[in-house]
Amino acid sequence: HRGSLGTGEGRSAAAAAPALASAWESAGPAVAAPEAPSGGRLGAADDAEAVVGDVRIRALSPTLLRVEPRGPTGAFENRTTFDVVDRDAFPGIPIRTGPSTPDGTLLSTDYYSVLLRPACSPLLATDAVGPAHAQRYPEPQQAEDRAACCELCTGDPTCIAWIFAAEFVGIPNCWLLASFETTRFAPDRDMGFRVSFRVLGPGGESEVLYDSHEDTNGRLNKLHWPAPLAAPAYALTDFPRFFVPPWGPLPRPMGASVPPELEASSGYDFGNSVNGDTYVFLLGSGLDGWSSSRADFVQLSGPCPLLPDFAYGTWFTYWHDYTEAEAKDDIQQWERLDLPLDLWGLDMNWRRTENNLDHFYDYPNTTAFPDFREFFAFLRSHNLRTFFNDHPFPIANRGENGLQMSPDEIRFRWEGLRHWMEQGLTFWWFDANWGFSIPPPLLNTSETGASLNGFDNVVWGSHVYYSAVRRFDATHRAPRNDLFYGRPLSLSKFAPGLGADPGMDPASYAELPAHHRYPVWWTGDQVSLQASVETMVDSGLHGFKPFVHSDCGGDWKGSEGSLLRWTAHCAFGSILRFHGADHRPWKYSGPTLDRIRAYLKVRYRLLPSLIAAGRKATETGRPLVARGDLFWPDERGSSINTQYIFLEDLLVAPMFHLTAPLETTIPGEIARDVWVPPGDWEDAWDGSIVRGPTTIVSQQPSERIPLWYRRDGAFIVLAFDDATRVDDQDWSTLTLEVFPSAAASETRRFVAERGPSAEAAAGEARTELVLRSDGQGSVAVDIGNGPPRAWIIRLHLLPGQRAAGASLDGAVLEPLESWLRHLEPVADTDTYFPLLGAGTAPAPQAGPVAELRLPTGGRRSAVVTLTSAGR
């Protein structure tokens, strides 16, 4: 990614670390000013752009274009920005300028055309709902006509639209807007935009792909990607648009220079920011085009970085005044009870909070933890990572010099965060959930939720804290080859506000596009299980945030059934992080403890699939927890956000009390409606099969989450080793859970290999896996090049089916019983638990499992021939 050096975020953190360390340890580059209007056109072919008046149109690709108003410096912007880190990846396609007409100027490519309307083109009888006023004109102005009102808007870089009321004579009649929620019909108002254009497909006016006049979304700078097939195009504005220096929100390296006018902002440059710099993604007419455009966004704005592998394990924090002795005893209790755990963190009580001491970093709670360095060493000796909660307070608000980008604020924040990472802290939890927090740039306030034209403190704080961890890893840990801390990570809010409520419109928690580059995100306090499911599902689709999650267990200690329902959802979710009330598993009854342990064990069995899915999310923007319409957009019911497809092969429908709970037929059980997607789906608990699309009522006790396998080619990779730490898990043997399709099909998966190699650290080392069914009873599993390991292939057969023969790399395996065994269904549903891997029997109503064990080796191909009863 040639353009990623501007923010250091366009590549995986591991791959970028050497370059970043070099930049920070030596003289850094000077910050360049924007190109002159006639300057070079970075990232586009010479004929891939056209300038019409004060607007530049760049045809970045056959499915992506940029419409950019001239900036306040008089230049167009060619540098990387906070939201756009790799524009150079798009070489551009030729665009031709046609003649101007009263309707505007038509610019054409071989794939689409753009009609750029004349400046000040009005949208008649239209008003804005929920307006936010432009910075220069917070109050309505008096204008002689629409053209004068439009001119005021053009003169304010923060203005994107204007409203004019011709009937208002002698009084203010012109409103200048930085954003708005939507539009409405208003016969006495006219509305116009800084830039107005229409994108047409090959069919011309009969194929309108996008029209800025018809886009009723007035907050285009907030990322809210549409659902599949919901729209032919999606527009996103880069605003506030600003340049980020290579060192980000951290101290400048020695020797790095910036222009004098940027000294106070440490190289951040807002000087050429203008509202309306719009990128239009053409989504096509099907799921392939929609998915391809998501990959374009990932390329343009940068990927969600790879997580360290341990982040897929169990996290634990507890709103509790721990002492060091109690903390150590709890950690050892997790181990004594064989409960998987990888991260153990402290909430606020790591520091003193009286008399505003929590505004600083040098007042630790030594009464409870006399020696934090020794405590961090204890955690490391138990192979646990750790993190602190921080509610940051801006230095400017306590009377010291400098706003957020100032050298003073940057130095204070970095020195405080760095100090504790030097002691042994793994990463930071940026908490923007109280009454004070650091604001976004250019604002002097400590109020949580402060916003600069939609750029709020949640996004800025995520940028600060993730960047600090990334820099510390690159400059302190990487040179020591200390691999214990893994890739960079931070924990921050997914949006402003206390938390999330059931039924929230996902557009209401949309954020600037850059926010998806700072994982992971939690939804705040007092979030219900239903809201947790909905926000996890919708954030992966609309916000490109695959790791949104809530406090597992909730902020209150509910019933044992409540904790079991939470734990099941979290185990089959993006991040499993217990927090809030006392959710230590041993504080509940023995059966509940056993059930929690079983869910955690399944989570750890799924680690190979989880880590691979995380890498796929980085590469393509496809979430681990996916709404049904990412697979079946044409199906009614697929957009339900209270259930999801997990790891592409599991249908998960968490139980929670809906507004009108369904009646159940068995005491102690709860029920819910579940939309079953097309195809055959096998109930993971009893083995029964249901064919979709259909809606069913699922009834389960609290300890069972409604769960189904995709029978039409599901291919799930499980760990064979039963470890309680991610790093300790042995992958020298892996298990493949295979659900052969009755029809011809192919399913592709991969193992994201771990280890100390640079390829593994960068997420580039993988073993490809292919499952093929010919629809005639032959099932093939191809294993690509990778580290030598043994494999256990478990074919989940239909009732009456058997494996009649098998071959490995073309050689027949004889005698078959020496290589393959059939495991018959269990008789007792009450004690059955799914996905526990090799050697376990299937559910009561399922068919047998044919388990084929392959010795250690590299590339190979196994074929199993199936027969039905009587054949």
Secondary structure, 3 states (H helix, E strand, C coil): CHHHHHCCCCCCHHHHHHHHHHHHHCCCCCCCCCCCCCCCCCCCCCCCEEEECCEEEEEEECCEEEEEECCCCCCCCCCCCCCCCCHHHCCCCCCEEEEEECCEEEEECCCCEEEECCCCCEEEEEEEECCEECCCCCCCECCCCHHHHHHHHHCCCCCCEEEECCCCCCCCCEEEEEECCEEEEEEEEEEEECCCEEEEECCEEEEEEEECCCCCCCCCCCECCCCCCCCCEEEEECCCCCECCCCCCCCCCCCCCCCHHHHHHCCCECCCCCCCCEEEEECCCCHHHHHHHHHHHHHHHCCCCCCCHHHHCEEECCCCCCCHHHHHHHHHHHHHCCCCCCEECECHHHECCHHHHHHCCCCECCCCCCCHHHHHHHHHHCCCECEEEECCCCHHHHCCCCCCCCHHHHHHHHHHHHHHHHHCCCEEEECCCCCECCCCCCCCCCECCCEECCEEHHHHHHHHHHHHHHHHHHHHHHHHCCHHHCCCCEEEECCCCCCCCCCCCHHHHCECHHHHHCCCEECCCCCCHHHHHHHHHHHHHHCCCCCEECCECCCCCCCHHHHHHHHHHHHCCCCEEECCCCCCHHHCCHHHHHHHHHHHHHHHHCHHHHHHHHHHHHHHCCCCEECHHHCCCCCCCCCCCCCEEECCCEEECCCCCCCCCCCCCCCCEEEEEEEEEEEEEEECCCCCEEEEEEEEEEEEECCCCCEEEECCCEEEEEECCCCCCCCCCCCCEEEEEEECCCCEEEEEEEEECCCCCHHHHCCCCEEEEEEEEECCCEEEEEECCCCCEEEEEEEECCCCCEEEEEEECCEECCCHHHCEEEECCCCCCCCCCCCCCCCCCCCCCCCCEEEEEEEEECCEEEEEEEECCCC
